[in-house]
């Protein structure tokens, strides 16, 4: 495989990198181009080839790269191609790409779950054993640099089920013992219709509490929900009303008064995906998934948001019955256990950003599922200690927030959030080019319309760059890229001027199940894309884009780059440290960027933090970290130095405990 040479840093040699188009099969004489043009008139195939050569010549000219940047594609062998649904940058430079069953029910049924570990610099790669289906889980980097993955897929959706099904609430009035019910436990309706549990279930024992009114002890039953399917196919097994069910195998009428089921209507209507309670940590040192305590609630499509104390809040997701989980819960990285959190309904994969005040701000962005009512989808502040929610309505195109992207603009100290694109609820044809901004630190926060995207866009990929700009690429006009509507337009949002500029068009369409990550050298990796149909006529089945691309922003073609030659590996808030930067007078600002971990247009932990500094010598800077852990949550960060010309260094990894 050919090697790509990045622009050399002062005093250093360029390093090996990914495949890049050859620099000069482009210096063709004008006469040859003219001759090929004449031939192209008579031979359409040759004409297309010449057009391709000329396009390649245009986009690989130094002047073009310096203005628009450059896209290249990685060479991934077929045996290592996975559906890039979940991804995260590790602090050793590897990229963890997680698919699980990858939106493929055949893989789910076969127990084939995939994860790829890729080093985009050395192109070393290997598949990682994946012990459960993490498809559509939540994931986040923990303070120690390992990755928490919570939830996943317990059951695929059934668009046209052959067996009636529904949710069964199992009630245990037995104060003496809990009940462990295996998968396949039979519940029988009053009419004799039998249903089998889809999963094993443990129902705790009942408790006795004193009635506050009369002072008498009363029995409080334990309740657990489980999905059940009819034993027999067809409409004859449908139960149209809520009913009480007996548990098969219990002896005597007394037993069925202690343990029984209350079932929802059992129908043949569409049955949604169902989540799991599973939680694992990917250990970066050993490259293994390690089981930790399961969540209290099953989740499919949840958001994991880190708090300033290093705890992780799990929010929303579909439960084991395909319904929205209203209960949040908090993961403690030290004990590796979960504790209950406040109760509130959000649509799935809600964009909930940690604010400097310690609250979570819900932008309205989400990835679907959940009621379409304003009570569920209006942006606002959520106090995770009290559970109180303060709505902030007024965002333009408020009905087009599903599949929109949200980003905390750089630097994080300004506390400004931007929402881009999006569409209507579900498989709607509605989409918007709207962007909107809000200062969440203002005394009276309100939404302000920003510059429009180039076109209405669902699923836009957003990546913070170290020069205080935002790369915006990919997405599609219609739901899951229908009608061949993938968008290869790429723009760079300039925070200082609140404007977009053109960048080189991407070479791969990205829509549903895609993402982007900033790499330590300042380039951007994009992956994924899962259009609902394989052609513009919407007649072929869904496909998945396995291509992995690298975008080199214009600043990588602007000449000499700063270098951080020495920096502490650990920096604590709000302390000061010395770092070495040759020609330190050229440094305009320093930024700490948290590693990206996107999925489903959601990355609520992405942030870029300004680091103050003073110059103490020609080659040294004294840096001082901010004081607020809500601004700089404990994590690994990439430290970049940016020159007065807006050219960043390669990053140095720093851990903020």
HELIX and SHEET records of a PDB file:
HELIX    1   1 UNK A   30  UNK A   42  1                                  13    
HELIX    2   2 UNK A   44  UNK A   59  1                                  16    
HELIX    3   3 UNK A   62  UNK A   68  1                                   7    
HELIX    4   4 UNK A   78  UNK A   80  5                                   3    
HELIX    5   5 UNK A  105  UNK A  110  1                                   6    
HELIX    6   6 UNK A  235  UNK A  237  5                                   3    
HELIX    7   7 UNK A  252  UNK A  258  1                                   7    
HELIX    8   8 UNK A  374  UNK A  377  1                                   4    
HELIX    9   9 UNK A  412  UNK A  414  5                                   3    
HELIX   10  10 UNK A  479  UNK A  484  5                                   6    
HELIX   11  11 UNK A  554  UNK A  557  5                                   4    
HELIX   12  12 UNK A  584  UNK A  586  5                                   3    
SHEET    1   A 2 UNK A   4  UNK A   5  0                                        
SHEET    2   A 2 UNK A  16  UNK A  17 -1                                        
SHEET    1   B 4 UNK A  70  UNK A  73  0                                        
SHEET    2   B 4 UNK A 548  UNK A 552 -1                                        
SHEET    3   B 4 UNK A 524  UNK A 528 -1                                        
SHEET    4   B 4 UNK A 514  UNK A 518 -1                                        
SHEET    1   C 4 UNK A  86  UNK A  89  0                                        
SHEET    2   C 4 UNK A  95  UNK A 100 -1                                        
SHEET    3   C 4 UNK A 114  UNK A 118 -1                                        
SHEET    4   C 4 UNK A 125  UNK A 127 -1                                        
SHEET    1   D 4 UNK A 138  UNK A 141  0                                        
SHEET    2   D 4 UNK A 147  UNK A 150 -1                                        
SHEET    3   D 4 UNK A 279  UNK A 283 -1                                        
SHEET    4   D 4 UNK A 288  UNK A 291 -1                                        
SHEET    1   E 2 UNK A 153  UNK A 155  0                                        
SHEET    2   E 2 UNK A 274  UNK A 275 -1                                        
SHEET    1   F 7 UNK A 165  UNK A 172  0                                        
SHEET    2   F 7 UNK A 222  UNK A 230 -1                                        
SHEET    3   F 7 UNK A 194  UNK A 197 -1                                        
SHEET    4   F 7 UNK A 186  UNK A 188 -1                                        
SHEET    5   F 7 UNK A 243  UNK A 247 -1                                        
SHEET    6   F 7 UNK A 259  UNK A 263 -1                                        
SHEET    7   F 7 UNK A 165  UNK A 172 -1                                        
SHEET    1   G 2 UNK A 179  UNK A 181  0                                        
SHEET    2   G 2 UNK A 201  UNK A 203 -1                                        
SHEET    1   H 2 UNK A 207  UNK A 210  0                                        
SHEET    2   H 2 UNK A 217  UNK A 220 -1                                        
SHEET    1   I 4 UNK A 303  UNK A 306  0                                        
SHEET    2   I 4 UNK A 312  UNK A 315 -1                                        
SHEET    3   I 4 UNK A 327  UNK A 332 -1                                        
SHEET    4   I 4 UNK A 337  UNK A 343 -1                                        
SHEET    1   J 4 UNK A 352  UNK A 354  0                                        
SHEET    2   J 4 UNK A 360  UNK A 362 -1                                        
SHEET    3   J 4 UNK A 380  UNK A 382 -1                                        
SHEET    4   J 4 UNK A 389  UNK A 391 -1                                        
SHEET    1   K 4 UNK A 405  UNK A 408  0                                        
SHEET    2   K 4 UNK A 416  UNK A 420 -1                                        
SHEET    3   K 4 UNK A 435  UNK A 439 -1                                        
SHEET    4   K 4 UNK A 447  UNK A 449 -1                                        
SHEET    1   L 4 UNK A 461  UNK A 464  0                                        
SHEET    2   L 4 UNK A 469  UNK A 473 -1                                        
SHEET    3   L 4 UNK A 490  UNK A 494 -1                                        
SHEET    4   L 4 UNK A 499  UNK A 502 -1                                        
SHEET    1   M 6 UNK A 576  UNK A 580  0                                        
SHEET    2   M 6 UNK A 620  UNK A 624 -1                                        
SHEET    3   M 6 UNK A 608  UNK A 617 -1                                        
SHEET    4   M 6 UNK A 587  UNK A 594 -1                                        
SHEET    5   M 6 UNK A 635  UNK A 643 -1                                        
SHEET    6   M 6 UNK A 652  UNK A 656 -1                                        
END                                                                             
